[in-house]
Amino acid sequence: MKVLVPTDGSWAAYSAERYAVELCRKYGGKVIALHVYDPELSLETWKAKLMRELLKRVQTDSDALEIVDRVKKLGEDAGIEVESVIIKGKAKPSDEIIKYVRQRGDIDLIVIAPTGKSHLFKLFLGSTTEALIRELGKLLSVPVVIVPKRD
C-alpha cells in the first residue's frame, strides 16, 4: 500500500503524518511525504505581503526539506519506508497534489489534515484540503482520509 501524506509542516499536518505512518506500520506499506511550495513567490503580491507579515518568513528549500524530513523521522522510528517528495510549483498546492497523484498512478490512499498553515489565510488563499476533496471526485479515484489535529 502506498499512502500519500501532503504536508505543509503545520501541527495539524503532523497528526496526518503520524496517522499515515501508523497505518503503514500496522498494515504494511510505504508513506510518501509530499510538500508543495512556490520558491519564486513574489513578495510584491498582496498575498505574499500578508503572509510575510503574519508568518514573518518566506519558505526556502531548507524549510521544505525540514518538513519532509519530519515525516521521514516518524517513519524511521516506526520502522517503515518514507519517500520524500518536494514540488516547487506555481499552481495551487491542491492542483500540484492532484497532478502528482495522476502522474504517479500508484497511490492507494491520501491522508491529509483538515487545515494547515493556510488556515489563517483561508479567506485569501482557500483551503488546500477543501480544494483537493472537491477536485478528487471529478479527477481521481483515490480515497482520502482527513485526520483531525490530535493533542
N, C-alpha and C positions, 0 to 999 in steps of 0.2 A: 504494500500500500504506500502511495506517495501522498503526503499531506503538505499542502502549501499553506504557509502562515505569513501573510503580508503583515509587515510591522513598520511602525513609524517611530519605535523606540519609547513610546509613552508607557505609563504604568498600566493603562487599560490594555494595551497591546501585550504587556508582559503576561497577563492572565491567559490570553490566547496562545502565546508562545509555550507557556507551561502546559496548557491543556493538550496542544499538539504533540509535544514531546512525550507526555504521559500516555496519550493514546497510542503512539507508536511503540512505546516501551511495553505496554500491556498486550497489544495485538500484533506487533511486528510492523515494521515499515520504516520509512525514511521521511524526515522533515525537510522541507525546502523553505528556508527563511528568505523572504523577498522584501527588499526595501526599494522604494521608488523615490527619486528626488530630482530636481532640476538644478544642476550645478551652475547654470548660467542665468539664474533668475535675476532679472534686472532690479536693482534696488531703487529704481526710479518709478516703478509701478506703485499704485496706491496699495495694492495687496501686500507687496513686499515691505513697504514703509510701515504698514500696520503690524505685520509680523515682526519686523525688526524692533519696533517699539515695545511690543508685548513680550517677545521672546529674547530680545537683546542679542540676537545672533542670526547668522545665515548659515545653513548647513554646508559642510565641506565633505570631501571624500573621506576624511578620517572619521567624521561623525557617522557617516553611513556604515563604514567598516565596524565601528564600535557597536552599532545597533545590531547588525547580523552576527557579530561575534558573541553577543549576549545569548543569542539563541543557540549558537554552536556550543557554548559552555554548558547550557542546560542539557543539551544532547549528550555531551561527553559525560556529565555527571550521571545521566540515566543509562549510559551505555548504548545509545543509538546514533545512527549517522545523521548528520545535518549538513545539507548543501546550502551554501550561501550564494545569494544572487542579488546583485545591486544593479538597478536600472537607472541610468541617467536619462531621464526622459523629459520632454517638453509638454507632453499630453497630461491630462488629469491622471492621478495615481490609479483610479479605478479603470480607466482606459488602458493604461500600461499593464495592469494586472490581467485584464481580460486578454489582451494581445499575447502576453506571456503564456497564459494557460492554453490558448489556442495553438500557439506555435509549438509548445512542448508536447501537447497531446496525450500525456500520460498521468495527469494529475487526477487523483481519485477523490480528494476532499479538500475544501478550503476552510481554514479555521481563522476567524478574524474577530477583533473586538468591535463592539457596537460604536464606540467613539475612540478617538485618539487625540493626538496633538491638535488636530483641526477642530476639536470640539469647541474651543474658544472662538473659532473663526467660522462656525457653521453658517452664519448669515451671509458671510462674504465668500467663502470658498466651497461651501457644500460639504456633504459628508461622503467620504470615500466608501464607507460601508453601505450607505443607502444607495449610492450610485451603482455599486457593484451588484447588490441584490436586484435592483431594478433592471439592470442590463443582463444579468445572468440568465434570467428566464427566457430572454429573447435570443441570446447568443451562445450559451453554453449549457451543457447538461451535467455540470459538476455540482454536487451538493455542497452547501455552505453551512457551517456551524458557527453561530455567533456566541461568543463566550463573554459573559459579563465580568467586570473587574472584580477580582477577589481581594480581600484584605490579607 
